[in-house]
Amino acid sequence: MMNTTVQNATVYLLDQGAGTPTLFLHGNPDSAELWSDVMAVMSKQYRCLAPDLPGYGRSAPLPDFKVALENEARWMADLVDALALSEPLNLVVHDFGGHFGLAWAIRQPERVRRIAIMNTNFFSDYRWHRLARILRTPLLGDLGLALFNEAQYTRQLQRDAPKVPASHIQRTIQLYSPAAKKMTLQLYRGTNAQSFIGWEDDLRGLTQRVPTCVIWGDRDPYVAAAWADRFGAQVVHHLPEVSHWPPVEAPQEVAQKLLAFFG
């Protein structure tokens, strides 16, 4: 565990192991804890780094942050600089972490060794799922997050992702602060289909140059299994019994697939 400073704000990171740096990026409503079980395996061979994204978990918010892929890429570049990571790193992304990480990899491909993508969107023809549409709606989304609690999240995941452990749900809610809720609304409302026009083509160009794999929970009700094959990855693993959160639903399987691909 460590703290660093990025764009004048504190960023909390899990930092475990030694070897080739491997950077793990979470999404909403998670934190770096999403990767704990995967990192416990991988840190025997790699230096595993997992930050809390701005405003999430134990990282400070960025009051003036404007949601845009260019700004997310810049934040990532500043994070990698702050960590003094000089050699190309392995990049692992999930959910909104995919926006930050993949945008950065497009802008600075020379700093990326290999890429692993899990259950995220980076395409202009994607349409928001029902919960996202609620969050994107002023007042309704604000009210929904104000009432969001462990019991509600447990009910949601019993329906959408029953393999997510109760311990992970509890820890997620503990770290889901008012700042994280505010950042959630910023991300959902600031990310539109047109945000990815041009970027999606650049991503497919990137995945032809940088070795890329996809590990996808096929039971994801938010980003369907068909999207896994859209990234142009050389390797695509479909996990038929897993939903949106492969790192906590099947951490051992995910870790072994990452080790095989990065090795």
Order of alpha helices (4+ residues) and beta strands (2+ residues): beta-beta-beta-alpha-beta-alpha-beta-alpha-beta-alpha-alpha-alpha-alpha-alpha-alpha-beta-beta-alpha-alpha
